[in-house]
């Protein structure tokens, strides 16, 4: 369901790509990993990934500072590798952001994909002071927002770290999200652009687009495309659709 969107972005031959935002990051990252194969791809995290999200035959626990031949050998065999520091309490634990950046610079793989955020599968989230754990430099940032956030009131059941978002927007519990409010979240250096280097190409991915009627979704998309500064483009994905990608009208 993401094939057209991913093909339209046309990633260069080598990239470090980080994923942040709301629910749907892991699914999108795994789809991108498959799309980029047969190039060599390392999938990892600066946080944690669930056991069910990682194919066991492609997982490797490794000290990436050691220069181990296991990484190279496994990539030659599989072309795609899920690389983590340890497995603990049912989770694969990734690496510090600077270690992920060093892994990419080591050129062990053409692509390194890193999940750098957690939102408990909720469509929106707010950010603590230490979040999100992103490298100092990387090529692309896929920022995911679930369209279900447009259809439900904002509260603890729909927004991860809801109190942070509520204070930032100056609203109340169960307020309705509007395009201007979402734009404020997406463009703030304290929210969705937090720790994002200026040179990074940011792509907003509106996930679960199948939940909204096409006419209403078009209103949101037109508004965001016209006003979203600092983003490279907008992708739209959803169940039963190939997905699409459009360049933002206000990239800089």
Secondary structure, 3 states (H helix, E strand, C coil): CCHHHHHHHCCCCCEEEEEEECCCHHHHHHHHHHHHCCCCEEEEECCEEEHHHCCHHHEEECCHHHCCHHHHHHHHHHCEEEEECEEECCEEECCCHHHHHHHHHCCCCCEEEEECCCCCCCCEECCCCCCCCCCCCCCEEEEEEEHHHHCCEECCCCEECHHHHHHHHCCCCCEECCHHHHHHHHHCCCCCCCCCCCCCEEEEEEECHHHCCHHHHHHHHHHHHHHCCCCCEEEECCCCCCCEEEECCCCC
